[in-house]
Amino acid sequence: MSESKLPLTEDAIKKEQLSGDFVNLSDDFGKFSEECAFLFDAFAAVTREPECITEHTSEGIRHLCYWLKYQVIGYREKIDEMQENWRVLNRKL
């Protein structure tokens, strides 16, 4: 029986899953990064004409900043969790 046909160990399965999770997180962060670039360009454009900043515009900017803050916190937490899982798996080997 060749090695490629052997059943995967529990750690190998976890490592494979974690690798997929890393790829998915990277893809998600890439999309988030593009959204951020668009929003930052929009914020910069708004500040060029401060007389156009209405109460609604100001509230929208505040809401987006709040959303961005918690998106970044969420990514940081996911990265930290994945790094810890990776460390645990590598300690076993």
N, C-alpha and C positions, 0 to 999 in steps of 0.2 A: 504494500500500500504506500503510495507516495505521500510526502509530507503535506501537500496541498489538499489532500483528501481527509486528513485527520480532523476530528472534531475540535472546535476552538475551546480553549479553557475559559473559565469564568472571567479571569483577568483579561484575556485576549478580547473577549466580547465587550467588556467594559471599555477597554482601550479603543476598540473600533468605534463604539458608540460615542465616546468622548471626542475622537477625531472628527466624526460627523458633526458633533455639536460645535466644535471649533470652526469648521467650515461654515455652518449655518450662522453662527455669531458674526463671523467675518463678513458674510454676505449682507446680513442685517445692518451691521455697522457701516458698510459701504453705502447702503441706501440712505441711512440716517445722515451720514456725512454729506451726501448730495443735497438732502433736504436742508441741512444746516447752511451750506454754502448759498443756497437760494434765499433762505431767510435773512442771512447776514447781508447779502446784497440788497435785499428789500429794506432792511433797517437803515443801511447806509444811504439809500436813495431818499428815504423819508426824512432823514436828518439834514439833507441838503435844502429842504424847504420846510423849516420849522413852523412857518405860518399855516401849513396844511395839516399840522398835527392836531386833530380834534380829540375830544374826550373819548370817542369810540376808537380812534386810532391808538391812543395811549393805552386804553384798556386791552385792545387786541395785542399790542406789543407786550404788555405785562403778562397776559395769558400765555403767549408763545414763549416768553422767557421762563415762566414757571414750568411749562411743558418740557422745554429743552433741559432745564435743570434736572428734572426727575427722569428724563430719558438717560441722561449721562450717569446719574446715580444708578439706574437700573443696569446699564452696561457695565459699570464698575463692579457691581455686585455679581453679575453673571461671570465676569472675567475672574474675580477672586474665587468664586465657587469652583469654576472649572480648573483653575490653577491648583487649588487644594486637592481636588479629585485626582489630578494628574500626579501630584506629589505622593499621594497615598498609593496610587497604583505603582509608581516607580520604586517606592520603598519596599513593596512586596517582592519585587524582582531581584 
